[in-house]
Amino acid sequence: MKRLTAALALWLGIGACVQAAEPITLGLNYPRTGSYKEEGLAQMHGALLAIDEINARGGVLGRSLRLSSHDSGSSVEKAVRNVDKLADDGAAMLFGGASSAIAIAAGKRARERGLLYFGTLTYSNDTTGKDGHRYMFRESNNAWMSARVLGQYLAGQYPNRRYFYVTSDYTWGHTTETSLRQTTGSLDGARHPGVRVPFPGAHLADYRDALTQAAASDAQILALVLFGEDLVRAMRIAHDLGLTQRMQIVVPNLTQHMVEQAGPGIMAGVIGTEPWTWRVPEKENSARGQAFVAEFVKRYQTYPSSSAASAYSIVHQWADAAQRARSLDSEALVRALEGHRYSLLKGEQEWRAFDHQNVQRIYAVRVKPREEVMKDPLKQDYFEIVHQLDGEHGAPNLEEWQAERRAAGQPTRLM
């Protein structure tokens, strides 16, 4: 009888442990449809690879990870509803997105639900600037970081040129254009004019009208502050109008998928920025980064983009913070992340404490000629790194950040 009682107690204990060790849910709020869907798919791939790696070594706090995802369709309203769905599904944290408007709105709703939100592709200064808060962390660079590395390069290679801007009409477009105008000395709207196109929902006629105005100007540099399929459509029209031959085209935030969709023949020579490319780990002697590239290629038969690398890094960084904090509590995780320095897929990075901006090296890149791209086994060796800037020299400092917050009527510390 005693043996039976002991066996029953052991069985009940094991059952309780199994029940307690249910998987931890991570919530991915990403664009599976819409103009930014290719960036969203890359995030899904990067996140799944990271989760598999973490589960293979025992999970987090003795529990495996699972991914729950919802399509935002690049709609702010839908993305905010997704936050509630994922929170109701028991998500321990939220991440994703390829639109700053979505990251900002979804991040604020996540805070209301007591969850951390990690922005993947959200380049607007506002994300960790005037709209930043305690539960928002941005893995990607901000518009200032892109503009500063790009401005340095353009000032040296193309001094005193006239610019024409075509810009997506929302927070990322606005802050990116403003930042680039400041770093390139093209603030004078009469000398350096621009046109804004709707986002989301711009039509081909909107791009054709904007680019026809650019063609009629005397600009020498065409800055396309567009992203995803919006940029692809504009580049095709620019090519048809002969602007790719007449002007130096600058795209502040380039991605592998945008070059792939438009084609390296059209995109050759375009200058932009990237926080990461699959060539960076080799350049910076990052063994972990090179292993990530190799495993990603093995699994998906394509090189990982910066979108994939961002989602992969977020999952690993959240898991690392949870292990160090020995907790899934959001406040404990904030404390574990703030000021934390690490190296994962490239050189050292830091989750800066005062604004939760990830400070990292940023690269100015130029799209290679098509004939060079085609020499690569996967036909995806798109970028030549032409300039770089360490994060601390690119990101706004504390005084600049506080001034931005005061101007917006926001407290000078995250709440």
Buried (B, 14 or more C-beta within 10 A) or exposed (E): EEEEEEEEEEEEEEEEEEEEEEBBBBBBBBBBEBBBBBBBBBBBBBBBBBBEBBBEEEBBBEBBBBBBBBBBBBBBEBBBBBBBEBBEEEBBBBBBBBBBBBBBBBBBBBBEBEBBBBBBBBBBBBBBBBBBBBBBBBBBBBBBBBBBBBBBBBBEBBEEBBBBBBBBBBBBBBBBBBBBBBBBBBEEEEEBBBBBBEBBEBEEEBBBBBBBBBBEBEBBBBBBBBBBBBBBBBBBBBBEBEBBEBBBBBBBBBBBBBBBBBBBEBBBBBBBBBBBBBBBBEBBEBEEBBEBBEBBBEEBEBBBBBBBBBBBBBBBBBBBBBBBBEBBEBEBBBBBBBEBEBEBBBBBBBBBBBBBBBBBBBBBBBBBEBEBBEEEEEEBBBBBBEBBBBBEBBBBEEEEBBEBBEEEEBEEEBE
